[in-house]
């Protein structure tokens, strides 16, 4: 028994000794780490293992990691749930589709309160909506509502912050918990953590917001918009910086950045590390901490040197001469630098983790930007060097397309937002991503016309297809006699003799009824009379009877031969996106009057083809009627020959290309006076005017031109010196060798 107790005692003693020798060190280390852990919570990042591993990081660069303004993922989720109480909203659950069934997609803006301050940027947004084709002043017709309260700047430290928004919107009878409402916002949250708090309950409203965080973004419901400055143009906007004849094979700099550096707080981590990739040769990365009132109190050892280097380079020069531009996050995810890089054709390299890119629902940013990772900054230089030059040029071209199509003005940003929402309502008539990401862009490719690419005039080259081989002759008759004149009879016979003519439509715009069918000439193609009104804009209405791709627009007094029609149509089939015709006009800048001028004199340049004798694609009828606001069509109806100018400006705005003039027979001068603005030596016109028009009509055309320029925001017309003639035209060879022999007669 005693022996047994002795063995038990020895076993316990041995176990205690083993625990002391092998486990005591671990216990001491555990106690050490526990103490250090408690200390690290108070004074992080003084690393617990600093005695074992040497730190190669600058302690000042690590200060931001422990900044209390940086929210943890859990804290961020809690903040988002408190802001977006309806975070699971989707179009199917938080949008009333029934409001859009009767009157279609119509947008109502709340009446503006004169006592309520409104920023310049928000005023532009409201103006863009009121200028759009979807605007309605009647809330009963509205499908979508936009507040007149300025919600763009929700930083409560800002002077433009609007207080008590919750109380104000609850008093609106149309608010309905935000249902069918759209709220615009550019800045949310404030120092130090810049959360996405708007300071009021948005309810079930959609958000069109800049610097959208992906975790709070509601896909298919919210819309991410770009951050734009207050001086961003209302309409039109400046062109991109990349031109066809100015594409260098290689720019001076590969990768550049010049901007602020935040010493502490959110957004400081990435910008503090940008100096690591600067090599002073083809990679320029410049930062300055010289901003804010008390920057000297917070400056670090790098500030003075950085500030000196910062002043050595001009920002605009860097944009012009660099292939890639770094676009890091600032205090918020988005920055003005994003749009600046797009316009400059400097491929954006995005370093803003978690940013829902603008209009990403429609735009394929993988074709225009490099999306990097903030934690992998040092890999960016090698990554962009590996991109093939052909791919670089494709990126640059896409930046220019996206800038011009969606971002160059407030109008385009707002209209893109509205079109995306409309596509959600009518998904069977929505645009494909191909339409959004290919010229001319989603705003100018109307899904109401068609969703089939072959029905548009822009995509034949990409698809390897051709437009239809027939055309529809569309003649507008305005004779006051109410009977058929000799010119229109000759015109019908000449057009019907074309091998490419499918049908003839006559738009009867006379007060008297059209002649009976027996009075019309017999033709080999169908002839249909459509009763119209006195409005000249009716000639561009999308009539269902027009089934061919090509439309030959004519006036009843136009004089053309069959050969002229045949040749012009053959030319048009090679350029289906343009206007192809006979009579050319041009525009010019009148330095004396400080406005645009309009002339019909013979010049070496042309920018307008009169639609009294011209081929174009039938899609432009839909674009003219459905895309342009009613006010422009009313302007056309009130000014002489304004419809020609508007149609040419519309097509030029879409294609960025000039019209094409084709050869015509030598015309004998008629005894009747020439049309408005015609003088001896004027551009030959294959028609004779039936009556004299007062000179005041010519000034009306100039007024029309300048009013349209104001609406478009810039001059869209493109000048050209090109005229296309048939082979052997006017050559001293036998007439039998010429395909279009009648053109020489």
Secondary structure, DSSP 4 states (H G I P E B T S, - for coil): -HHHHHHHHHHHHHHHHHHHHHHHHHHHHHHHHHHHHHHHHHHTTS-TTTTTS---S-GGGGGGGG-TTS--HHHHHHHHHHH-TTTT--HHHH--GGGGTTT-S-EEEPPPPTTS---HHHHHHHHHHHHSTTB-S-GGG-SEEE-SS--SEE-TTSTTPPS-HHHHHHT-TT-GGGTTEEEEESEE--TTT--S--SS--TT-EEEESS-BTTT--TTT-EE-----TT--SSS-PPPS--GGG--SS-SEEEEEEEE--SSSTTHHHHHHGGGG--SSSEEEEEE---STTHHHH--TTHHHHHHHHTTS-HHHHHHTEEEEEEE--SSS--THHHHHHHTT-EEEEE-TTB--TTTTT--GGGTEEE--GGGGGGHHHHHHTS-HHHHHHHHHHHHHHIIIIISSHHHHHHHHHHHHHHHH-GGGPPPHHHHTSTT-GGGS-TTT-S-GGGSSSSHHHHT----S-EEEEEEE--TTSS--HHHHHHHHHHHT-TTEEEEEEEE--SSPPPPGGGSPP-SSEEEEEE--S-GGGGGS--TT--SSEEEEEETTB---HHHHHHHHHHHHH-TTS-EES-EEEEEEETTTTEEEEE-B--S-B-EE-TTEEEEETHHHHIIIIIS-HHHHHHHHHSTTHHHHHHHHHHHHHHS---EEE--PPPPPPSSPP-TT--TTBPP-SB--SS---THHHHHHHHHHHHHHHHHSS-----B--EE--TTTT-SS-GGG-TTGGGG-
